Amino acid sequence: MEKMLDQLVERLRNAHGERLISIVLYGSGAVGDHHAKYSDLNVLCVLSVITPRELRASEEIFRWWREQGSPSPLLLTEQEVANSTDCFAIEFLDIQHQHRLLFGKDVVSGLAIDRSFYRAQVEHDLRAKLLRLRQKASGMLSDADLLRRLLVDSISTFSVLFRHALALHGIEVAARKRDVIERAREQFGIDPLPFEKLLAIREENLKPREVEPVALLTSYLESIGKVIDAVDRLEK
């Protein structure tokens, strides 16, 4: 991982020169919760200006980075970073709390996050991800392997959103997924078992075929619903 990150920094510096302000690693890779099989390396690249010239200079680098198994870096100007915290409150809070500066200026730590739309965004994202999960699962119930993989892939997203639901209730919790699930059990009364089993598969401590995904799905969906209800009950 570190070698790849070093190569990315070098390529971006060569491509953008003085226009490159900052390179930030964020998410699980920045806090030691990265799993090569299931996690991406998420990178924020901040430039002084973004025109077709910068996009062209990034094209080959971003293609190479995707070939390593991670999404293209986020490409923003410093002004965009400062001005976008209201509409991307969840994203910037996550970046602020889980980041590592790889190069240049720290444009993240001092951000003032506008929380006026925070609760609504958390509820929106929870409901949207739940709807999407149901939609996908409805076409996979007869294929245990596909359904199991869908659930394992979803655990990261719901762990992040559960952590934000806890934050809305005044509970700050470390980013590690098992810590989030345990606090969600205490606060919202979710059933931790499906989440623990999915994490065990993800961590390769449990063989996938030892988990029957249809039986697990019921409790998984009910638990997500409990968190949504708790967020919905907060003052709007």
C-alpha positions in Angstrom: 0.0 0.0 0.0 2.7 2.5 1.0 4.6 1.9 -2.2 1.5 2.5 -4.3 0.8 5.7 -2.4 4.4 6.9 -2.9 4.1 6.3 -6.6 0.8 8.2 -6.8 2.3 11.2 -5.1 5.3 11.2 -7.3 3.2 11.0 -10.5 0.8 13.7 -9.4 3.6 16.0 -8.4 5.3 15.5 -11.8 2.0 16.1 -13.6 0.8 19.2 -11.9 3.9 20.9 -10.5 3.1 24.1 -8.6 -0.6 23.7 -9.2 -0.7 20.8 -6.8 -1.7 22.0 -3.4 -2.4 18.9 -1.4 -2.8 15.1 -1.6 -4.8 13.5 1.2 -5.5 9.9 1.9 -8.8 9.4 3.7 -11.1 6.6 4.9 -10.1 3.2 6.1 -6.6 3.3 4.6 -5.8 6.4 6.8 -6.8 4.8 10.1 -5.5 1.2 9.8 -8.9 -0.4 9.0 -8.1 -1.1 5.3 -8.7 -4.5 3.9 -7.1 -5.1 0.5 -9.9 -7.3 -0.8 -12.8 -5.1 0.2 -11.5 -1.6 0.8 -10.5 1.2 -1.5 -7.7 3.6 -1.1 -9.5 6.9 -1.2 -7.5 10.0 -2.2 -8.3 13.7 -2.4 -6.1 15.7 -4.8 -6.4 19.5 -4.4 -5.2 21.8 -7.2 -5.1 25.6 -7.5 -7.2 25.4 -10.7 -8.9 22.6 -12.6 -9.3 23.0 -16.4 -9.1 20.5 -19.2 -5.4 20.9 -19.0 -5.4 19.4 -15.4 -7.9 16.7 -16.4 -5.7 15.7 -19.3 -2.6 15.6 -17.1 -4.4 13.4 -14.7 -5.9 11.0 -17.2 -3.1 8.4 -17.4 -2.4 8.6 -13.6 -6.0 8.0 -12.7 -6.2 5.1 -15.2 -3.2 3.6 -13.6 -4.7 4.1 -10.1 -7.9 2.4 -11.1 -6.0 -0.5 -12.4 -4.5 -0.9 -8.9 -8.1 -1.4 -7.6 -9.1 1.9 -6.2 -11.3 4.7 -7.5 -9.9 7.8 -9.2 -8.9 10.5 -6.7 -11.3 13.3 -6.0 -10.1 16.3 -7.8 -11.0 19.7 -6.3 -9.7 23.2 -6.0 -8.9 24.6 -2.6 -11.8 27.0 -3.0 -14.2 24.1 -3.7 -13.0 22.3 -0.6 -13.8 25.3 1.5 -17.2 26.0 -0.1 -18.6 22.5 -0.4 -18.8 21.5 3.3 -22.5 22.3 3.5 -23.7 20.0 0.8 -21.2 17.3 1.5 -21.3 17.4 5.3 -20.9 13.6 5.8 -18.1 13.3 3.3 -16.0 16.2 4.7 -16.6 15.1 8.3 -15.3 11.7 7.4 -12.3 13.1 5.5 -11.6 15.4 8.4 -11.8 12.6 11.0 -10.0 10.0 9.0 -7.2 11.4 6.9 -3.5 11.4 6.4 -1.6 14.1 4.6 0.5 12.6 1.9 1.8 15.9 0.3 1.5 19.6 0.7 -0.9 21.8 2.6 -3.4 20.4 5.2 -6.6 21.8 3.7 -8.8 19.5 5.8 -8.1 19.8 9.5 -9.2 23.4 9.8 -12.4 23.1 7.8 -15.6 24.5 9.4 -18.2 21.9 8.6 -21.7 23.3 8.1 -24.0 20.9 10.0 -27.3 22.5 9.0 -28.1 19.8 6.6 -26.2 17.0 8.4 -29.2 15.1 9.9 -31.1 15.2 6.7 -28.1 13.9 4.7 -27.6 11.0 7.1 -31.2 10.0 6.9 -31.3 10.4 3.1 -28.2 8.3 2.6 -29.4 5.6 5.0 -32.8 5.4 3.2 -31.2 5.5 -0.2 -28.7 2.7 0.6 -31.4 0.6 2.2 -33.6 1.0 -0.9 -30.7 0.1 -3.1 -29.8 -2.9 -1.0 -33.4 -4.2 -1.2 -33.5 -3.6 -4.9 -30.3 -5.6 -5.6 -31.2 -8.3 -3.1 -34.5 -8.9 -4.7 -32.7 -10.3 -7.8 -30.3 -12.4 -5.8 -32.3 -14.4 -3.3 -31.9 -17.6 -5.3 -28.1 -17.2 -5.6 -26.5 -17.5 -2.1 -23.0 -16.5 -3.3 -24.2 -13.3 -5.0 -26.4 -12.3 -2.1 -23.6 -13.0 0.4 -21.2 -10.9 -1.6 -23.7 -8.0 -1.8 -24.1 -8.0 2.0 -20.4 -8.2 2.7 -19.8 -5.3 0.2 -22.5 -3.2 2.0 -21.1 -3.4 5.5 -18.6 -0.6 5.0 -21.3 1.8 3.8 -23.7 1.1 6.7 -20.8 1.2 9.2 -20.0 4.7 8.1 -23.7 5.8 8.2 -24.2 4.2 11.6 -21.2 6.1 12.9 -22.8 9.4 11.7 -26.2 8.4 13.2 -24.4 7.9 16.5 -22.7 11.3 16.1 -26.1 12.9 15.7 -27.0 11.4 19.0 -23.9 12.9 20.6 -21.9 9.7 20.6 -18.4 9.9 19.1 -17.0 6.5 18.2 -13.8 5.3 16.6 -14.0 4.5 12.9 -13.3 0.8 13.3 -16.4 -1.1 12.1 -16.7 -3.5 15.1 -16.7 -0.5 17.5 -19.4 1.2 15.5 -21.6 -1.9 15.5 -21.2 -2.4 19.2 -22.2 1.2 20.0 -25.1 1.0 17.6 -26.3 -2.1 19.5 -26.2 -0.1 22.7 -27.8 3.0 21.4 -30.3 1.8 18.8 -30.9 -1.8 19.8 -29.7 -3.4 16.6 -28.9 -7.1 16.3 -25.1 -7.2 16.0 -24.9 -10.8 14.8 -25.4 -10.3 11.0 -22.9 -7.4 11.1 -20.4 -9.5 13.0 -20.7 -12.4 10.7 -20.3 -10.2 7.6 -17.2 -8.6 9.2 -15.8 -12.1 10.0 -16.2 -13.1 6.3 -14.5 -9.8 5.3 -11.7 -10.4 7.7 -11.4 -14.0 6.4 -12.0 -15.4 9.9 -15.2 -17.1 8.7 -15.7 -19.0 5.5 -18.5 -17.5 3.3 -20.3 -20.7 2.9 -20.7 -21.0 6.6 -23.2 -18.1 6.5 -26.7 -18.6 5.1 -27.4 -15.1 3.6 -31.2 -15.2 3.3 -31.6 -15.9 7.0 -29.1 -13.2 7.8 -30.8 -10.6 5.5 -34.0 -10.3 7.7 -32.2 -9.2 10.8 -29.8 -7.0 8.8 -32.6 -5.1 7.2 -34.5 -4.7 10.4 -31.4 -3.3 12.1 -30.8 -0.8 9.4 -34.5 0.3 9.8 -34.0 0.8 13.5 -31.1 3.2 12.9 -33.2 5.1 10.3 -36.1 5.4 12.8 -33.7 6.8 15.4 -32.3 9.5 13.0 -35.8 10.3 11.8 -37.0 11.0 15.4 -34.4 13.6 16.0 -35.6 17.2 15.8 -35.9 18.3 12.2 
